Amino acid sequence: MLRSLLAAALLVPASGAALDPVAAARQQFEQLDSYRVTLRSSAPQHPTQIIRYAYRKPGFVRMEFIAPHAGALLIYSPHSGKVRLWPFGQRARAALTLAPDNPLIRGPYGRSVERSDVGALLRNVQALQAGGDTELRGVETVGRWNARQLVVTGAPGKAVDGVHRFQLWLAEGSLFPVKVASFGLDDEALETVLMDDVEINVAFAADFFQP
């Protein structure tokens, strides 16, 4: 009950006017330091990806691949601006140093490593909102979360990184996106991402993001 009341307080300011839930979610993200999730990404004509994903500000990323490249490890540092990739696992020692937008490590629809975090997602959604439409829907169960669904559609002919429409499910309380579906200008399904095992403000070891 308390969690639901807190979520409602975030979505309804004192004036009684509805606050944009995407803006509220971004405010919540700006207050956290780190997070860790299990990403399950499905996209047409691409194998399902399962990745243990960790993020720490100001932009460190660590991806441990479960499928389809089981054992592979990727670490991005915002200080060097480079990615270290161990295709066969860190114990194999063979590693590549790559630019974050290298085609070898870009997502199914061109998303690069340094823009793979939830903050970048919410910025894209906000950019699509400008001149577009935001539809609030009901609360659904996504994994172990109660999550509010909303749909953001861009203005006619507008896309951000190839996406014209986002469906998001924001967990009650944290407003963390636990599911995201994206669609192109022709309303074709691009990608659906589930975020399981969400942990916020994780105390990572000092060397966790070191290549």
C-alpha positions in Angstrom: 0.0 0.0 0.0 2.8 2.5 0.9 4.6 1.8 -2.3 1.4 2.5 -4.3 0.8 5.8 -2.4 4.4 6.9 -3.1 4.0 6.1 -6.8 0.8 8.1 -6.9 2.5 11.0 -5.2 5.2 11.1 -7.9 2.6 11.1 -10.6 0.2 13.7 -9.2 1.8 17.0 -8.0 0.1 19.3 -5.4 -1.7 21.2 -8.1 -3.6 18.1 -9.0 -2.4 18.2 -12.6 -1.0 14.9 -13.9 2.8 14.9 -14.1 4.4 13.4 -17.2 5.4 9.9 -16.0 8.4 9.8 -18.4 9.8 13.0 -16.8 9.1 11.5 -13.3 10.9 8.3 -14.3 13.9 10.3 -15.5 14.0 12.3 -12.3 14.1 9.0 -10.4 17.0 7.8 -12.7 19.0 11.0 -12.1 18.9 10.3 -8.4 20.3 6.7 -8.6 24.0 5.9 -8.8 24.0 2.4 -10.3 21.8 -0.5 -11.3 22.0 -4.1 -12.4 19.4 -6.1 -14.4 19.0 -9.2 -16.6 18.1 -8.1 -20.1 16.0 -10.3 -22.3 15.8 -8.8 -25.8 13.8 -10.2 -28.6 13.7 -8.8 -32.1 12.4 -10.1 -35.5 15.0 -12.1 -37.4 17.5 -11.9 -34.5 18.2 -14.5 -31.9 17.0 -13.7 -28.4 19.7 -12.0 -26.3 20.1 -12.6 -22.6 22.6 -10.3 -20.9 23.5 -9.6 -17.3 23.8 -5.8 -17.5 25.4 -3.5 -15.0 25.6 0.3 -15.0 27.3 2.9 -12.8 27.5 6.7 -13.4 28.9 8.5 -15.1 28.5 5.8 -17.7 30.3 2.6 -16.9 28.8 -0.5 -18.5 29.4 -4.1 -18.0 27.6 -6.8 -20.0 28.0 -10.5 -19.3 26.4 -12.5 -22.1 24.3 -15.5 -21.3 22.8 -16.1 -24.8 23.6 -16.4 -27.7 27.3 -15.7 -27.0 27.5 -17.5 -23.6 30.5 -16.4 -21.5 31.4 -13.3 -23.5 32.2 -10.2 -21.5 32.1 -6.5 -22.5 33.2 -3.5 -20.4 32.8 0.1 -21.4 34.6 3.0 -19.7 33.4 6.6 -20.2 36.9 7.7 -19.2 38.7 6.0 -22.1 35.7 6.0 -24.4 36.6 2.5 -25.4 35.1 -1.0 -25.1 37.1 -4.1 -24.0 35.5 -7.3 -25.3 36.4 -10.8 -24.3 34.6 -13.0 -26.8 35.4 -16.2 -25.0 35.3 -15.0 -21.4 37.7 -13.0 -19.3 39.6 -16.1 -18.3 40.5 -16.7 -22.0 42.5 -13.5 -21.8 42.1 -12.8 -25.6 40.5 -9.4 -25.7 39.6 -6.8 -28.3 39.6 -3.0 -27.8 36.8 -1.4 -29.8 35.0 1.9 -30.3 31.5 1.8 -28.7 29.8 2.2 -32.0 31.7 -0.7 -33.7 29.2 -2.8 -35.8 30.5 -5.9 -34.0 28.9 -4.8 -30.7 26.0 -2.7 -31.8 22.5 -3.8 -30.9 20.0 -5.3 -33.3 18.9 -1.9 -34.5 22.1 0.1 -34.2 22.1 1.0 -30.5 25.6 1.6 -29.3 27.1 0.6 -25.9 27.5 4.1 -24.5 23.8 4.7 -25.2 22.4 1.4 -23.9 21.4 2.5 -20.4 18.0 3.4 -19.0 18.9 7.1 -18.9 19.5 7.1 -22.7 16.2 5.2 -23.2 14.3 7.8 -21.3 15.9 10.7 -23.1 14.9 9.1 -26.4 11.3 8.7 -25.2 11.2 12.4 -24.1 12.5 13.4 -27.5 9.8 11.4 -29.2 7.2 13.1 -26.9 7.9 16.5 -28.4 5.0 17.2 -30.7 3.8 13.6 -30.2 1.3 11.8 -28.0 1.6 10.1 -24.6 -1.2 7.7 -23.6 -1.4 6.4 -20.0 -2.8 2.8 -19.6 -3.5 0.5 -16.7 -1.3 -1.3 -14.2 -0.1 -4.8 -15.3 2.1 -7.4 -13.7 5.5 -7.7 -15.4 7.6 -10.4 -13.7 7.4 -9.6 -10.0 6.5 -6.0 -10.5 3.3 -4.0 -10.7 4.0 -1.7 -13.6 2.1 1.2 -15.2 1.9 0.9 -19.0 2.2 4.0 -21.2 2.5 4.5 -25.0 4.5 7.3 -26.5 4.0 8.0 -30.2 6.0 10.5 -32.2 4.5 13.2 -34.5 3.7 11.9 -38.0 6.9 11.0 -39.7 9.1 11.5 -36.6 11.4 8.8 -35.3 14.2 8.8 -32.8 16.9 6.2 -33.5 14.5 4.6 -35.9 11.7 4.3 -33.2 8.3 6.0 -33.8 6.5 4.5 -30.9 7.5 3.2 -27.5 5.5 1.1 -25.1 6.9 1.3 -21.6 6.0 -0.4 -18.3 7.3 1.6 -15.3 7.5 -0.2 -12.0 5.4 1.3 -9.3 7.5 3.0 -6.7 10.9 3.2 -8.5 9.4 4.1 -11.9 12.2 2.0 -13.4 11.3 0.6 -16.9 10.9 -3.2 -16.5 9.6 -3.7 -20.1 10.0 -1.7 -23.3 8.7 -2.4 -26.8 9.7 -0.3 -29.8 8.1 0.2 -33.2 9.1 1.8 -36.4 7.4 4.4 -38.7 5.5 1.6 -40.4 4.4 0.3 -37.0 6.7 -2.7 -37.5 7.8 -4.3 -34.2 11.5 -3.6 -33.7 12.5 -4.9 -30.3 11.0 -6.0 -26.9 13.2 -5.9 -23.8 12.3 -7.4 -20.5 14.4 -6.3 -17.5 14.5 -8.9 -14.7 16.3 -9.1 -11.4 16.4 -5.3 -11.1 18.8 -4.0 -8.4 19.1 -0.3 -7.8 22.1 1.5 -6.2 24.3 -1.6 -6.2 27.6 -1.4 -4.3 29.9 -2.8 -7.0 33.4 -3.8 -6.1 36.1 -1.1 -7.0 37.4 -3.1 -9.9 34.0 -4.4 -11.3 34.2 -2.1 -14.3 37.9 -2.2 -14.8 39.0 -3.8 -18.1 
